[in-house]
Amino acid sequence: MSASPASRLRDLPGVDDVMRHAGGAALVTRFGRAEAAEAIRAAVAEARTALRSGADAEISREAVAAEAGRRLAARDRSSLRPLFNLTGTVLHTNLGRALLAETALTAAAEAAGHAVALEYDLDTGRRGERDDHVRALLREVTGAEDGTVVNNNAAAVLLVINTFAAGREAVVSRGELVEIGGSFRIPELMTQAGATLREVGTTNRTHPKDYVAGFGPDTGLVMKVHTSNYRIEGYTKEVEAPELAGLARAAGVAFCNDLGSGTLVDLSRWGLKKEPTVREAVADGADLVTFSGDKLLGGPQVGFVVGRAEAVARVNRNPMKRALRVDKMRLAALEATLKLYRDPDRLDRTLPTLRLLARPAAEIRALAERVRPAAAAALPGFDVSVGDCRSQIGSGALPVDTIPSAGLFVRAGGDALGRLAAALRALPRPVIGRVSEGALVLDLRCLEDEAGFIATLQDLPHPHAVP
Ligand SMILES: *Cc1c(COP(=O)(O)O)cnc(C)c1O
């Protein structure tokens, strides 16, 4: 490195020169001529700028091609690439909620790559309906007379309100005016759906007489909303679904029960807290029940409206339905997912969501003990220990209803933890944990690819040891 900067500037390789060289040619093969040339040009320009400012720069054709390769790889990397969800929240809305079962993945891929009878009746050769692919299954697993599928549960609720209460009133208890997160808030949804919200009762207590007083000639709908993410305790009273169904029927008002997550099976058999099942909500007499596909059900993002045949038929006649429908990939994945419920005994093996939620803490702890040495070696300067923690179901399930779990606790002084968390996020396969009480906690409940995790930690740039 004794040559003067000016002479080294003269030695900078040309773009064509790098492209003909082995490293550059490999980039052309992988990314195409235009992309490779652009990246090499940028790499040469960066070296030139560095040399002009008196800084050092590697200017061999190999070095320039390698820098261009790094740029191309970063540009090519998908922001939707798989990551390790070690947040401890199994159904993490920001990380894409449920993981699909094997059979659902295969079904979605098949449907995506082929023509399928999406709206075509193979028996008659005439037009069919999208919902026909899951209608019978929905009846089977929920006990409802009929059902339909839309983009997500927010869409299902919007569609029900718009169908039954546009230009009219929708009655909801003040104790159930929920915000789910993001922008799903019942009062705002009512406005957007064209309905006037008629609040009844108080925050902590709503009585049957409150509903009755709220019903009038303009009432189009009464809704019960599952308060999944908070709890009102103490001096409280709510009108349960069977009683509310009776009041609504007597008043001639349609009744929709929004379950939110809505599970198809009793989760207590896997040691989880019992959530109201869709079958129970249907049996409790609601005209319509709405719930999500990618929460506890463990399928693709969809929203369901199931219930009485004539109520579902009214929803289907709403022109808004077309704007909220789902594509063939999701329908195929959904059909495969619902079929798994025909064998409930094996759900904790076939359905990733249940498999992860039902995973025993002792098994997770043993996993943590196994990966700790490799993690400690990959994180010099950090204190890495195994500890107990609590996982959450997520997606609006009660945040205080946690499940015992275990994981790695990474500790360090100063702002080293923040920098480590950023380095983990920047990995080719990012690792996402949570910072809690001065430690970066990696809850291993959702870690199934043990070898892949250890390999990923080797990708961390060195050194990140704290001084
Ligand atoms: C999650 C939830 C919704 C919204 O469902 P998405 O599938 O996220 O659209 C609606 N209502 C309740 C009670 C919920 O918990």
The ligand as a MOL file (V3000), in Angstrom:
LIG
                    3D

  0  0  0     0  0            999 V3000
M  V30 BEGIN CTAB
M  V30 COUNTS 15 15 0 0 0
M  V30 BEGIN ATOM
M  V30 1 C -58.6390 -10.4080 16.3820 0
M  V30 2 C -60.0380 -9.9570 16.5440 0
M  V30 3 C -60.7100 -9.3490 15.4740 0
M  V30 4 C -60.0320 -9.0720 14.1580 0
M  V30 5 O -59.6680 -10.2260 13.5080 0
M  V30 6 P -58.5870 -10.2000 12.3190 0
M  V30 7 O -58.5160 -11.6000 11.8680 0
M  V30 8 O -57.3130 -9.6890 12.9210 0
M  V30 9 O -59.0800 -9.2870 11.2660 0
M  V30 10 C -62.0130 -8.9850 15.6780 0
M  V30 11 N -62.6420 -9.1720 16.8530 0
M  V30 12 C -62.0120 -9.7440 17.9050 0
M  V30 13 C -62.7580 -9.9170 19.1930 0
M  V30 14 C -60.6960 -10.1600 17.7890 0
M  V30 15 O -60.0630 -10.7290 18.8240 0
M  V30 END ATOM
M  V30 BEGIN BOND
M  V30 1 1 1 2
M  V30 2 1 2 3
M  V30 3 2 2 14
M  V30 4 1 3 4
M  V30 5 2 3 10
M  V30 6 1 4 5
M  V30 7 1 5 6
M  V30 8 2 6 7
M  V30 9 1 6 8
M  V30 10 1 6 9
M  V30 11 1 10 11
M  V30 12 2 11 12
M  V30 13 1 12 13
M  V30 14 1 12 14
M  V30 15 1 14 15
M  V30 END BOND
M  V30 END CTAB
M  END
